[in-house]
Amino acid sequence: MSNGNNGRVGETDEDHEADSIGLGRIPIPSVDEINRDAEFSASEISREEFDTAWAGARYPSESAR
């Protein structure tokens, strides 16, 4: 899942790829490794936070359109 600078959320899984994102082919670096690059600001989230964001990406509300 990607939350872009334009405020749009895109999701990708084994059956679907968004226009701007796709599944990775290499392992994901740790949060610390990602944050060493000033371009990024990564943080861990809870399962509940992920599930909420995932549901919003897959089933956006009518008000978000």
C-alpha positions in Angstrom: 0.0 0.0 0.0 1.3 3.5 -0.8 0.0 6.8 0.5 1.3 9.3 -2.1 2.0 13.0 -1.8 -1.2 13.7 -3.8 -3.3 12.3 -1.0 -4.3 9.2 -3.0 -3.9 5.7 -1.6 -3.1 2.9 -3.9 -3.0 -0.8 -3.1 -1.2 -3.8 -4.8 -1.5 -7.5 -4.2 -0.9 -10.7 -6.1 -4.0 -10.1 -8.2 -3.9 -6.3 -8.7 -1.4 -3.5 -9.2 -2.1 0.2 -9.0 -0.9 2.5 -11.7 2.0 3.8 -9.7 3.0 0.9 -7.4 3.7 -2.8 -7.7 4.9 -5.7 -5.6 8.6 -5.6 -4.7 11.0 -8.2 -6.0 13.6 -7.7 -3.2 13.3 -7.7 0.6 12.1 -4.6 2.3 14.8 -2.7 4.3 14.3 -2.1 8.0 12.6 1.1 9.2 16.0 2.4 10.4 17.6 1.8 7.0 14.7 3.5 5.3 14.9 6.5 7.6 18.6 7.0 6.8 17.5 8.6 3.6 16.1 12.1 4.3 13.5 11.6 1.5 11.6 9.1 3.6 10.0 9.0 7.1 9.0 5.5 7.9 7.4 4.2 11.1 5.9 1.0 12.3 2.1 0.9 12.8 -0.2 -1.6 14.6 -2.2 -4.3 12.9 -5.3 -2.3 13.5 -3.8 0.9 11.9 -2.8 -1.2 8.9 -6.2 -2.8 8.6 -7.9 0.6 8.7 -5.6 2.1 6.0 -5.9 -1.1 3.9 -9.7 -1.0 4.1 -9.7 2.7 3.1 -7.4 1.9 0.1 -9.6 -1.0 -1.1 -13.0 0.5 -0.3 -12.7 4.3 -0.4 -15.7 6.2 1.0 -17.8 8.3 -1.3 -16.7 11.4 0.6 -13.1 10.8 -0.3 -13.8 10.9 -4.1 
